[in-house]
Amino acid sequence: NIFKHSQSKYTIGACDWSINNASNLGSMEMARMIGLDGVQVSLGLAENEMHLRKPEIQKAYKELAKIFKVQFTGLAIGELNNIPYKSDPRTDQWVYDSIEVAKKIGVNVVLLAFFSKNDLKNDPSGTEVVIEKLKQVCPHAEKMGITLGIESWLSAEEHMYIIDKVQSPNLRVYYDVANSEKMGYDIYHEIRWLGSKNMICEFHFKENGFLLGQGKVDFNKVKKCLEDINYSGNIQLEGAVPEGSTMLPSYKLNNQFVRSLLA
């Protein structure tokens, strides 16, 4: 990849919803304009029937990835925040199908989002439903070599409760530094603790209302944590557009910041 330095342990992408292209083919060109290695693409939205499941949509994305010399850095089902995995039976098929899609576009992690209507914090019954669903689908993920990543408001220990119950090597934590900071968790301790168990599949580098490096998360400390747990792989940029700023110049700065940080 023309943007990726061969010696780098990390691949820098961004969530398609953060670069103004949620579930949109335009995300590939936007990634190129920013200078990213690639995009964490959405499986889809309810209104387009999770369109990345369709071979012709996959083909269109792949062609644009070639044209703009970017890659797929991840796959996410953000729509679970609106149509909850914990309560809506339609989502079972989405999660099952996302494993196949991940294989076809060449990514090995699917982000499952647990916010808004899908929040598991202080919802023990919802959590138990999700555990049972994950027990059903994880064998398929194992067979296909795909990891399912839980991103939520839960603490490291609460995430581990779910993972220990499901008992699958292909279920891990999708760690978002800004979410955990907002909840008041000790993110530097959490990253090391989860990392020591090899339980973090991927990271969101995110800030709320600030550029990366100018907000509440100490990214120099985060970098040290990544080194301590020997993490390599994808890092997705999310959020991090200051009030009154626009996405494109902000993301060029975020991309530059993360590359110099991790160089």
C-alpha positions in Angstrom: 0.0 0.0 0.0 1.4 3.4 -0.9 0.5 4.9 2.4 1.7 2.1 4.6 5.4 2.0 5.6 6.5 -1.6 5.3 8.1 -1.6 8.8 4.9 -0.4 10.5 3.2 -2.9 12.9 0.0 -1.0 12.5 -2.6 -0.4 9.7 -4.4 2.9 10.1 -8.0 3.1 8.9 -11.2 5.0 9.8 -14.8 4.1 10.4 -16.9 4.9 7.4 -19.4 6.7 9.6 -16.7 9.0 10.9 -15.6 10.1 7.4 -19.1 11.1 6.3 -19.6 7.9 4.3 -21.6 5.5 6.5 -22.4 2.4 4.5 -21.4 4.3 1.4 -19.0 3.4 -1.5 -17.6 7.0 -1.3 -15.7 5.9 1.8 -12.9 4.4 -0.3 -12.1 7.6 -2.2 -12.4 9.6 1.1 -9.8 7.3 2.8 -7.4 8.0 -0.1 -8.0 11.8 0.2 -7.2 11.6 4.0 -4.1 9.4 3.4 -5.4 6.4 5.4 -4.5 2.8 4.7 -8.1 1.9 4.5 -11.7 1.9 5.8 -13.6 0.0 8.5 -16.7 -0.5 6.4 -20.3 -1.0 7.7 -22.2 -4.2 6.8 -25.0 -1.8 6.0 -28.1 -0.2 7.3 -31.6 -1.5 7.8 -32.8 0.7 4.9 -30.3 -0.9 2.4 -30.8 -4.4 3.9 -27.2 -4.7 5.1 -26.1 -4.3 1.4 -22.5 -5.5 1.8 -24.0 -9.0 2.0 -24.7 -8.7 -1.8 -21.9 -9.9 -4.1 -22.4 -7.0 -6.5 -21.8 -4.5 -3.6 -18.7 -6.3 -2.5 -17.4 -6.2 -6.0 -18.1 -2.5 -6.3 -16.2 -1.8 -3.0 -13.3 -4.0 -4.1 -13.0 -2.2 -7.4 -12.9 1.2 -5.7 -10.4 -0.1 -3.2 -8.1 -1.0 -6.1 -8.7 2.3 -7.9 -7.9 4.4 -4.8 -5.2 2.0 -3.5 -6.8 1.5 -0.1 -7.8 -1.6 1.7 -10.6 -2.9 4.0 -9.3 -2.4 7.6 -12.4 -3.8 9.2 -16.1 -4.6 9.2 -18.7 -3.3 11.6 -22.4 -3.6 12.3 -23.2 -0.2 13.8 -26.9 -0.7 13.0 -27.1 -2.9 16.1 -27.3 0.3 18.1 -30.7 1.0 16.5 -31.9 -2.6 15.9 -30.5 -4.4 19.0 -28.8 -7.7 18.9 -30.1 -8.3 22.4 -33.8 -8.1 21.4 -34.4 -8.1 17.6 -34.3 -11.5 15.9 -33.4 -10.0 12.5 -29.9 -9.3 13.9 -29.1 -13.0 14.2 -28.8 -13.4 10.5 -26.9 -10.1 10.1 -24.2 -11.3 12.6 -24.0 -14.8 11.0 -23.7 -13.3 7.5 -21.1 -10.7 8.6 -18.7 -13.6 9.2 -19.0 -14.6 5.5 -18.7 -11.0 4.3 -15.6 -10.5 6.4 -14.0 -13.6 4.8 -14.9 -12.3 1.3 -13.5 -8.8 1.7 -10.4 -10.1 3.5 -10.8 -8.8 7.1 -10.6 -10.9 10.2 -12.6 -8.9 12.8 -16.3 -7.9 12.9 -17.2 -5.1 15.3 -20.5 -5.7 17.1 -21.8 -2.4 18.5 -23.6 -2.3 21.9 -24.7 1.3 22.4 -27.9 3.2 22.4 -30.8 0.7 22.2 -28.4 -2.2 22.3 -26.6 -1.0 25.5 -25.7 -3.9 27.9 -24.6 -1.7 30.9 -26.8 -2.6 33.9 -28.9 -4.9 31.7 -28.2 -8.4 33.0 -31.1 -10.0 31.1 -30.0 -8.4 27.8 -26.5 -9.6 28.5 -27.7 -13.2 29.0 -29.6 -13.1 25.7 -26.4 -11.9 23.9 -24.3 -14.6 25.6 -26.7 -17.3 24.3 -26.7 -15.8 20.8 -22.9 -15.6 20.7 -22.7 -19.2 21.9 -24.7 -20.1 18.7 -22.8 -18.0 16.2 -19.2 -18.3 17.5 -18.6 -21.8 16.2 -19.2 -20.4 12.7 -16.8 -17.6 13.4 -14.2 -20.2 14.5 -14.7 -22.3 11.4 -14.2 -19.2 9.2 -11.3 -17.8 11.2 -13.1 -14.5 12.0 -13.1 -12.8 15.4 -16.2 -11.0 16.7 -15.3 -7.9 18.7 -17.7 -6.5 21.4 -17.6 -2.7 21.7 -19.7 -1.4 24.5 -19.9 0.8 27.6 -18.9 -2.2 29.7 -15.7 -2.3 31.8 -12.9 -4.8 31.1 -14.2 -7.1 33.8 -17.8 -6.9 32.4 -16.5 -7.8 29.0 -14.6 -10.7 30.4 -17.7 -12.0 32.1 -19.4 -12.4 28.6 -16.3 -13.8 27.0 -15.8 -16.4 29.8 -19.4 -17.5 29.5 -19.3 -17.9 25.7 -16.0 -19.8 25.8 -14.9 -19.1 22.3 -11.4 -18.1 21.2 -13.0 -16.0 18.4 -14.8 -13.6 20.8 -12.8 -10.6 22.1 -13.0 -7.0 23.1 -13.1 -4.2 20.6 -11.4 -1.5 22.6 -12.4 2.2 22.2 -10.2 4.5 24.3 -12.6 7.4 24.4 -15.6 5.4 25.4 -13.7 3.8 28.3 -12.3 7.2 29.3 -15.8 8.7 29.3 -17.0 5.9 31.6 -14.2 6.7 34.0 -12.3 3.4 33.6 -8.6 3.3 33.9 -8.0 2.7 30.2 -4.2 2.2 30.6 -4.7 -0.5 33.2 -7.6 -2.1 31.2 -5.6 -2.3 28.0 -2.7 -4.0 29.8 -5.0 -6.4 31.7 -7.1 -7.4 28.7 -3.9 -7.4 26.5 -2.1 -9.8 28.9 -5.0 -12.3 28.2 -4.8 -11.5 24.4 -8.4 -10.3 24.6 -8.2 -7.1 22.5 -8.9 -7.7 18.9 -8.7 -4.1 17.6 -8.7 -0.5 18.7 -10.7 2.7 18.0 -8.5 5.8 18.5 -11.2 8.3 19.3 -11.8 11.6 21.0 -15.1 13.4 21.6 -14.9 17.0 20.4 -11.1 17.2 20.0 -8.5 16.2 17.5 -6.6 13.1 18.5 -3.8 14.1 21.0 -5.6 17.2 22.1 -8.3 15.8 24.2 -8.7 13.6 27.3 -7.0 10.5 26.2 -3.2 10.4 26.7 -2.1 8.7 23.4 1.5 8.6 24.4 0.4 6.3 27.3 -1.8 4.4 24.9 1.1 3.8 22.6 3.2 2.5 25.5 0.3 0.1 26.4 0.2 -1.2 22.8 4.0 -1.9 23.0 3.6 -3.6 26.4 0.9 -6.0 25.1 2.8 -6.4 21.8 -0.3 -5.3 19.7 0.0 -5.2 16.0 -2.8 -4.8 13.5 -5.6 -2.4 12.7 -6.2 0.9 14.4 -9.4 2.7 13.3 -9.8 6.5 13.8 -13.2 7.6 15.0 -14.8 10.8 16.2 -12.2 13.5 16.8 -13.6 16.4 14.9 -13.6 19.6 17.1 -16.7 21.8 17.3 -16.7 24.3 14.4 -14.3 22.2 12.3 -15.0 19.9 9.4 -14.1 16.3 8.9 -11.6 16.3 6.1 -9.0 18.7 7.5 -9.5 17.2 10.9 -8.9 13.7 9.7 -5.8 14.7 7.8 -4.4 16.0 11.1 -5.6 12.9 13.0 -4.0 10.6 10.5 -0.7 12.6 10.7 -0.8 12.6 14.5 -1.3 8.8 14.7 1.4 8.0 12.2 4.0 10.2 13.9 2.9 8.8 17.3 3.3 5.2 16.2 6.3 5.7 13.9 
